[in-house]
Amino acid sequence: MQNERRIAQRFLEDKQLPYSSNELITMALTHPSYAQEKNTVANNQRLEFLGDAVLNLVVAEYLYNHYGRKAEGELTKIRAKVVCEDALAIFARNINLGQYLLLGRGEEMSGGRKRKSILADAVEAVIGAIYLDQGLETVQRFIITQLEELIIETASGDYYDYKSKLQELVQARDKENVSYAIIEESGPAHAKVFVAGVYYREQLLATGEGKSKKEAEQKAAQKVLQDNLVPG
């Protein structure tokens, strides 16, 4: 356990984060694969759950305070883009979080330190740990320092989600709309992976993978848009 705590200590010192104890950060950096391999129950999933809620609160409060003229629906779309997996993976890379993660051998060998889902989950876990150890004010600074530029950029630009964009394009050309279906589901109950298909007139246009059904649908719509597969 001493080695794990040394890694957590180095992370805290490198990022100049205040702390009372490095125990929570140690847990935040511990991927379930590592905990299973070392036969310990201390992994980052519970902190990830808490961090997700804290992250959404902090971003929502920032948007509420800085964008008084935007309606609730607009604020929701901005927040969704700012706290999505892709954005959080960039957050993780910006603070070099991958190099501090405690991973099992399998995850290490398969490139887990660079995997978006692992990085995004770890960011949320770190946020949860900072919140518990130092409180809301400190974790607000940590989050906003990393995400403020993205928030401003998103709020001033095109922040419609991919499904909305695709629907608008299709309905502008045709009265019919695309539909979605989950075509594959795998993984244990605590770490499900979904594959969604987006269809037009019963023809599969693209698929997308995500940790939730909604995320998988968004990825499928994104694929259609990026690969110029919009029907009509």
C-alpha positions as CSV (number, residue, x, y, z in Angstrom):
1,M,0.0,0.0,0.0
2,Q,3.0,2.3,0.5
3,N,3.7,2.4,-3.2
4,E,0.1,3.3,-4.0
5,R,0.2,6.2,-1.5
6,R,3.5,7.4,-2.9
7,I,2.0,7.7,-6.4
8,A,-1.0,9.6,-4.9
9,Q,1.4,11.9,-3.0
10,R,3.3,12.6,-6.2
11,F,0.1,13.4,-8.0
12,L,-1.1,15.8,-5.3
13,E,2.3,17.5,-5.2
14,D,2.7,17.7,-8.9
15,K,-0.7,19.3,-9.3
16,Q,-0.1,21.5,-6.2
17,L,-3.4,20.4,-4.7
18,P,-4.1,20.9,-1.0
19,Y,-5.0,17.8,1.0
20,S,-5.5,16.6,4.5
21,S,-4.7,12.9,3.6
22,N,-3.7,11.2,0.4
23,E,-5.9,8.2,1.2
24,L,-8.9,9.4,-0.9
25,I,-6.7,10.3,-3.8
26,T,-5.1,6.9,-3.6
27,M,-8.6,5.4,-3.9
28,A,-9.5,7.7,-6.8
29,L,-6.5,6.6,-8.8
30,T,-7.2,2.9,-8.2
31,H,-9.0,1.2,-11.2
32,P,-11.2,-1.8,-10.3
33,S,-8.8,-4.0,-12.3
34,Y,-6.0,-3.1,-9.9
35,A,-8.1,-3.6,-6.8
36,Q,-9.2,-7.0,-8.0
37,E,-5.7,-8.0,-8.8
38,K,-4.4,-6.9,-5.4
39,N,-7.5,-8.4,-3.6
40,T,-8.6,-5.1,-2.1
41,V,-12.1,-3.5,-2.2
42,A,-10.7,0.0,-2.4
43,N,-11.3,1.1,-6.0
44,N,-12.5,4.4,-7.5
45,Q,-16.1,3.5,-8.5
46,R,-17.9,5.1,-5.5
47,L,-15.8,8.2,-5.8
48,E,-16.6,8.3,-9.5
49,F,-20.3,8.3,-8.6
50,L,-19.9,11.2,-6.2
51,G,-17.6,13.1,-8.5
52,D,-20.0,12.9,-11.4
53,A,-22.7,14.7,-9.2
54,V,-20.2,17.3,-8.0
55,L,-19.0,18.0,-11.5
56,N,-22.5,18.5,-12.8
57,L,-23.3,20.8,-9.9
58,V,-20.2,23.0,-10.4
59,V,-20.7,23.3,-14.1
60,A,-24.4,24.0,-13.7
61,E,-23.7,26.7,-11.1
62,Y,-21.1,28.3,-13.4
63,L,-23.5,28.4,-16.3
64,Y,-26.3,29.7,-14.2
65,N,-24.2,32.6,-12.9
66,H,-22.5,33.5,-16.2
67,Y,-25.2,33.0,-18.8
68,G,-28.3,34.6,-17.4
69,R,-29.9,35.1,-20.8
70,K,-29.8,31.4,-21.8
71,A,-32.8,29.2,-21.3
72,E,-32.8,26.0,-19.3
73,G,-32.7,23.9,-22.4
74,E,-29.7,25.7,-23.8
75,L,-27.8,25.4,-20.5
76,T,-28.5,21.7,-20.3
77,K,-27.1,21.2,-23.8
78,I,-24.0,23.2,-23.0
79,R,-23.4,21.3,-19.8
80,A,-23.9,17.9,-21.5
81,K,-21.1,18.7,-24.0
82,V,-18.8,20.0,-21.2
83,V,-19.1,17.0,-19.0
84,C,-19.2,14.3,-21.7
85,E,-16.6,11.5,-21.9
86,D,-14.6,13.1,-24.6
87,A,-14.2,16.4,-22.7
88,L,-13.3,14.6,-19.5
89,A,-10.7,12.5,-21.3
90,I,-9.1,15.8,-22.5
91,F,-9.3,17.1,-18.9
92,A,-7.4,14.0,-17.8
93,R,-4.7,14.3,-20.5
94,N,-4.2,18.0,-19.6
95,I,-3.3,17.0,-16.1
96,N,-1.4,13.9,-17.2
97,L,-3.7,11.8,-15.0
98,G,-3.0,8.6,-17.0
99,Q,0.6,8.3,-15.7
100,Y,-0.7,8.2,-12.1
101,L,-3.4,5.5,-12.5
102,L,-3.1,2.2,-10.7
103,L,-4.2,-0.4,-13.3
104,G,-4.3,-4.2,-13.4
105,R,-1.8,-5.9,-15.7
106,G,-4.5,-6.6,-18.3
107,E,-5.6,-3.0,-18.5
108,E,-2.0,-1.8,-18.5
109,M,-1.1,-4.1,-21.4
110,S,-4.1,-3.1,-23.4
111,G,-3.4,0.7,-23.2
112,G,-5.7,1.5,-20.3
113,R,-3.7,4.7,-19.5
114,K,-4.9,6.2,-22.7
115,R,-8.4,4.8,-22.8
116,K,-11.0,7.6,-22.8
117,S,-13.5,5.8,-20.6
118,I,-10.9,5.0,-17.9
119,L,-9.5,8.6,-18.0
120,A,-13.0,10.1,-17.8
121,D,-14.0,7.9,-14.9
122,A,-10.7,8.7,-13.1
123,V,-11.3,12.5,-13.4
124,E,-14.7,12.1,-11.8
125,A,-13.2,10.0,-9.0
126,V,-10.5,12.6,-8.4
127,I,-13.1,15.3,-8.2
128,G,-15.0,13.2,-5.7
129,A,-11.9,12.8,-3.6
130,I,-11.0,16.5,-3.6
131,Y,-14.5,17.4,-2.7
132,L,-14.5,15.0,0.3
133,D,-11.1,16.1,1.5
134,Q,-11.1,19.8,0.8
135,G,-14.7,20.8,0.2
136,L,-16.7,22.5,-2.5
137,E,-14.6,25.7,-2.9
138,T,-11.4,23.9,-3.7
139,V,-13.0,21.4,-6.1
140,Q,-14.7,24.3,-7.9
141,R,-11.3,25.9,-8.6
142,F,-9.9,22.6,-9.8
143,I,-12.8,22.0,-12.2
144,I,-13.2,25.5,-13.5
145,T,-9.5,25.9,-14.1
146,Q,-9.6,23.0,-16.4
147,L,-13.0,23.5,-18.0
148,E,-13.6,27.2,-18.2
149,E,-12.2,27.6,-21.7
150,L,-14.3,24.7,-23.0
151,I,-17.4,26.2,-21.3
152,I,-16.9,29.6,-22.9
153,E,-16.2,28.1,-26.3
154,T,-19.2,25.8,-26.1
155,A,-21.6,28.5,-24.9
156,S,-20.6,30.8,-27.7
157,G,-20.8,28.2,-30.4
158,D,-22.8,25.2,-31.6
159,Y,-23.7,23.1,-28.6
160,Y,-26.6,21.1,-30.0
161,D,-26.0,17.4,-29.3
162,Y,-25.4,15.0,-32.1
163,K,-28.8,13.4,-32.0
164,S,-30.5,16.9,-32.3
165,K,-28.2,17.9,-35.1
166,L,-28.9,14.7,-37.1
167,Q,-32.7,15.0,-36.5
168,E,-32.7,18.6,-37.8
169,L,-30.7,17.7,-40.9
170,V,-32.9,14.6,-41.7
171,Q,-36.2,16.4,-41.1
172,A,-35.1,19.3,-43.3
173,R,-34.8,16.9,-46.2
174,D,-37.6,14.5,-45.4
175,K,-40.6,14.2,-43.0
176,E,-39.3,10.8,-41.7
177,N,-36.8,10.7,-38.9
178,V,-34.1,8.4,-37.8
179,S,-34.6,5.9,-35.0
180,Y,-32.3,4.2,-32.5
181,A,-32.0,0.7,-31.1
182,I,-29.6,-1.0,-28.7
183,I,-28.1,-3.9,-30.6
184,E,-25.6,-5.2,-28.1
185,E,-25.1,-5.1,-24.4
186,S,-22.1,-6.5,-22.5
187,G,-20.0,-6.2,-19.3
188,P,-20.9,-6.7,-15.6
189,A,-23.7,-4.8,-14.0
190,H,-21.5,-2.1,-12.6
191,A,-19.7,-1.5,-15.9
192,K,-22.1,-2.1,-18.8
193,V,-21.2,-1.2,-22.4
194,F,-23.9,-0.6,-24.9
195,V,-23.8,-0.5,-28.7
196,A,-26.6,1.5,-30.4
197,G,-27.6,1.6,-34.0
198,V,-29.1,4.6,-35.8
199,Y,-31.6,3.6,-38.5
200,Y,-33.3,5.4,-41.4
201,R,-36.2,3.5,-43.1
202,E,-35.0,0.3,-41.3
203,Q,-31.5,0.7,-42.8
204,L,-28.6,0.8,-40.4
205,L,-26.5,4.0,-40.9
206,A,-23.9,3.6,-38.1
207,T,-23.3,2.3,-34.7
208,G,-21.9,3.8,-31.5
209,E,-20.6,2.5,-28.2
210,G,-21.1,4.0,-24.7
211,K,-21.4,3.4,-21.0
212,S,-25.1,4.2,-21.2
213,K,-27.8,3.8,-23.8
214,K,-27.9,7.6,-24.4
215,E,-24.2,7.9,-24.8
216,A,-24.2,5.0,-27.3
217,E,-27.0,6.7,-29.3
218,Q,-25.0,10.0,-29.3
219,K,-21.9,8.2,-30.6
220,A,-24.0,6.6,-33.4
221,A,-25.4,9.9,-34.4
222,Q,-21.9,11.5,-34.3
223,K,-20.6,8.8,-36.6
224,V,-23.3,9.5,-39.2
225,L,-22.5,13.2,-39.1
226,Q,-18.7,12.8,-39.2
227,D,-18.8,10.3,-42.0
228,N,-21.3,12.2,-44.1
229,L,-23.9,9.4,-44.0
230,V,-27.0,11.7,-43.5
231,P,-29.8,10.3,-45.6
232,G,-32.0,12.2,-48.0
